[in-house]
Amino acid sequence: MSRLIARTRKHTLHKVTQYKKGKESSLAAQGKRRYDRKQSGYGGQTKPVFHKKAKTTKKVVLRLQCQSCKHVSQHPIKRCKHFEIGGDKKGTGTSLF
């Protein structure tokens, strides 16, 4: 896929992959340490647990990496239940990029 890079003002080829969330750090964040300390011992669940989930899908985010300078940009597209890069289009409810 060809795309413009703003800082070099050139159209270059980009490698397209789907963005995935990275692994969460184990005990680094202060909130996680505080939560674990509060949860320890007797007394059950101490914080509210959210149950009213409204969305059934997530927005697909494309990760575009320039093949010449390795600059990475992200491009969110619409929601869809099934997403694949390349391949044959299967019908309704699918997105193909």
Sequence and secondary structure as in RCSB ss.txt:
>XXXX:A:sequence
MSRLIARTRKHTLHKVTQYKKGKESSLAAQGKRRYDRKQSGYGGQTKPVFHKKAKTTKKVVLRLQCQSCKHVSQH
PIKRCKHFEIGGDKKGTGTSLF
>XXXX:A:secstr
 EEEETTTTEEEEEEEEE       SS SHHHHHHHHHHSSSSS  S        SS EEEEEEEETTT  EEEE
EEEE SEEESSS   STTEEE 
